[in-house]
């Protein structure tokens, strides 16, 4: 039978997965490509590397030498593909 401690562990595992999916860096469509909205790291404005740039939409970032986007200009959020087991 399932005990109370098993239910608590199951609830905590679900909660941790939910939080990590919604609070970490998120990928969005932006203009003709994609950007990663990340509060901890942003690419410098002069970044010329061909990759999904890390950006943020905070006024403090806008004043620094980091990439900044307007929140209203972001497109659809890109969801990660769930891993499928091959059998």
Backbone bond lengths (Angstrom), bond angles and torsions (degrees), N, CA, C in turn:
res aa  C-N    CA-C-N  psi(-1)  N-CA   C-N-CA  omega(-1)  CA-C   N-CA-C  phi
1 X - - - 1.441 - - 1.529 108.98 -
2 X 1.301 117.36 153.98 1.467 122.40 -179.35 1.525 109.12 -83.33
3 X 1.321 115.13 125.68 1.468 119.69 -179.43 1.530 110.42 -90.60
4 X 1.320 114.81 171.00 1.467 120.75 179.14 1.526 111.35 -62.57
5 X 1.330 116.42 -38.09 1.463 119.46 -179.21 1.533 111.08 -67.10
6 X 1.333 117.51 -34.16 1.471 120.70 176.40 1.525 110.86 -64.92
7 X 1.324 116.95 -41.24 1.466 120.93 178.23 1.529 111.67 -65.54
8 X 1.315 116.69 -38.13 1.465 120.93 178.39 1.526 110.05 -65.20
9 X 1.327 117.46 -44.91 1.469 121.40 178.78 1.521 110.34 -62.21
10 X 1.316 117.61 -42.66 1.461 121.65 178.20 1.527 111.56 -62.65
11 X 1.320 117.41 -42.83 1.460 121.65 178.91 1.530 111.35 -65.30
12 X 1.328 116.90 -40.82 1.467 120.63 178.31 1.527 111.46 -65.45
13 X 1.330 117.43 -40.97 1.468 120.59 178.69 1.523 110.61 -63.25
14 X 1.317 117.41 -43.13 1.459 121.13 177.56 1.522 110.74 -62.67
15 X 1.324 116.75 -44.70 1.466 121.51 -178.67 1.526 111.36 -63.43
16 X 1.327 117.95 -42.83 1.462 121.00 178.87 1.526 111.26 -63.63
17 X 1.326 117.89 -41.58 1.461 121.09 177.04 1.517 112.15 -63.51
18 X 1.317 116.53 -42.24 1.465 121.62 179.22 1.525 110.69 -63.80
19 X 1.314 116.98 -45.26 1.463 121.08 -178.87 1.523 110.79 -65.30
20 X 1.325 118.67 -43.82 1.464 120.24 -178.18 1.531 111.45 -65.89
21 X 1.329 118.38 -32.12 1.460 121.18 178.29 1.517 112.30 -72.48
22 X 1.318 118.25 -26.29 1.455 120.95 -173.64 1.517 114.65 -106.55
23 X 1.315 119.15 -11.08 1.456 119.86 -177.68 1.519 114.06 -112.31
24 X 1.298 118.30 -14.20 1.461 121.01 179.88 1.521 110.95 -79.38
25 X 1.318 117.16 -176.40 1.464 120.74 177.23 1.527 110.79 -58.65
26 X 1.326 117.10 134.58 1.462 123.25 -177.16 1.525 109.82 -117.37
27 X 1.337 116.77 138.98 1.459 122.13 179.32 1.522 109.51 -95.27
28 X 1.346 115.58 133.46 1.463 122.40 179.55 1.522 109.63 -130.26
29 X 1.332 115.35 154.27 1.460 120.55 169.41 1.522 107.38 -72.83
30 X 1.337 116.16 140.71 1.463 120.35 179.48 1.522 108.15 -151.49
31 X 1.316 115.21 117.57 1.462 122.78 -177.62 1.525 110.05 52.88
32 X 1.323 119.27 -114.79 1.467 120.62 -177.82 1.526 112.88 -105.49
33 X 1.330 117.19 21.09 1.461 120.44 -179.49 1.511 111.61 -154.89
34 X 1.315 115.36 -147.80 1.457 121.93 -178.75 1.517 109.30 -131.69
35 X 1.326 116.20 151.17 1.459 122.34 172.88 1.519 108.67 -132.53
36 X 1.323 115.99 154.45 1.454 122.44 176.66 1.524 107.18 -108.56
37 X 1.336 116.27 115.65 1.462 120.71 179.32 1.523 107.38 -83.70
38 X 1.337 115.66 114.97 1.457 122.22 -174.66 1.520 108.61 -138.66
39 X 1.330 117.03 124.80 1.464 120.37 -178.17 1.523 112.75 -80.21
40 X 1.335 117.81 -17.46 1.463 120.38 -176.25 1.524 113.96 -92.77
41 X 1.330 117.57 -26.99 1.466 120.29 -179.19 1.521 109.55 -143.40
42 X 1.319 116.37 138.36 1.459 122.85 174.21 1.527 107.97 -133.99
43 X 1.327 115.19 142.77 1.461 120.00 177.13 1.533 108.89 -65.61
44 X 1.327 117.52 148.54 1.463 119.33 174.42 1.531 110.12 -68.12
45 X 1.324 116.58 155.46 1.471 120.88 -177.22 1.526 112.00 -60.33
46 X 1.315 118.32 -28.44 1.465 121.45 -178.17 1.534 112.96 -90.35
47 X 1.339 118.58 12.49 1.467 122.56 -178.03 1.527 109.91 -63.03
48 X 1.321 116.59 122.65 1.461 121.84 -178.23 1.533 111.48 -114.37
49 X 1.316 117.02 12.19 1.457 121.22 -179.66 1.525 108.78 -76.93
50 X 1.331 116.61 140.02 1.456 121.45 -179.70 1.535 109.15 -84.55
51 X 1.341 116.51 88.57 1.458 122.28 179.47 1.526 108.97 -156.19
52 X 1.323 117.24 174.07 1.461 120.43 174.57 1.522 107.90 -73.90
53 X 1.319 117.02 111.08 1.457 121.07 -174.76 1.525 111.49 -70.04
54 X 1.325 115.79 143.57 1.454 122.05 173.71 1.515 107.95 -87.29
55 X 1.330 116.05 127.20 1.468 122.04 -175.82 1.525 108.77 -136.45
56 X 1.353 114.97 174.16 1.463 120.91 172.85 1.513 108.29 -152.83
57 X 1.321 116.66 168.37 1.458 120.91 -176.95 1.518 112.02 -123.56
58 X 1.300 116.15 45.98 1.463 122.13 179.07 1.522 109.02 -106.96
59 X 1.316 117.09 140.91 1.468 121.55 -178.70 1.534 111.96 -60.11
60 X 1.325 117.73 -33.56 1.469 120.01 179.19 1.524 110.84 -65.41
61 X 1.318 116.91 -34.98 1.464 121.43 178.03 1.521 109.27 -68.18
62 X 1.322 116.72 -40.18 1.460 121.90 -178.26 1.529 111.18 -58.17
63 X 1.308 116.94 -34.85 1.457 121.31 -178.31 1.529 112.68 -80.05
64 X 1.323 117.47 -16.88 1.460 120.36 -179.83 1.527 109.54 -91.80
65 X 1.297 116.79 -167.58 1.462 122.06 -178.52 1.530 110.99 -96.81
66 X 1.332 117.54 31.52 1.465 122.45 -178.17 1.525 110.92 -110.29
67 X 1.346 115.90 158.01 1.468 120.63 -179.12 1.520 110.66 -69.47
68 X 1.322 115.12 138.86 1.447 123.29 -175.30 1.521 108.80 -134.25
69 X 1.330 117.67 139.90 1.468 121.61 174.74 1.522 109.02 -128.34
70 X 1.310 115.01 154.96 1.449 120.70 173.50 1.532 107.47 -82.87
71 X 1.316 117.47 131.85 1.458 121.51 -176.99 1.529 111.83 -58.20
72 X 1.326 117.07 -33.25 1.464 121.53 -178.43 1.529 112.43 -71.22
73 X 1.338 117.84 -21.26 1.468 121.64 -178.85 1.528 113.32 -84.03
74 X 1.322 117.27 -10.77 1.459 120.03 -179.73 1.520 109.73 -70.31
75 X 1.332 115.42 141.24 1.456 121.12 178.18 1.512 111.32 -89.91
76 X 1.314 115.67 -146.54 1.453 122.12 -177.03 1.524 110.94 -73.55
77 X 1.328 115.90 142.97 1.456 121.55 176.74 1.528 108.76 -72.55
78 X 1.322 115.98 134.39 1.455 121.82 -179.87 1.525 107.92 -91.33
79 X 1.318 115.69 121.48 1.465 120.03 179.86 1.515 109.68 -89.58
80 X 1.317 115.88 141.02 1.456 121.14 177.81 1.517 109.16 -71.96
81 X 1.328 116.08 143.23 1.455 120.57 176.45 1.515 109.40 -72.80
82 X 1.304 115.48 134.90 1.457 119.95 177.11 1.523 108.59 -72.75
83 X 1.290 116.76 142.46 1.466 121.75 -179.97 1.520 109.24 -71.09
84 X 1.309 115.18 129.92 1.461 120.48 178.12 1.516 108.99 -108.82
85 X 1.314 115.29 130.41 1.463 120.07 178.52 1.511 109.92 -76.25
86 X 1.318 116.62 131.33 1.458 121.50 177.04 1.518 108.23 -94.58
87 X 1.302 115.39 124.33 1.464 118.58 -179.51 1.477 110.20 -125.91
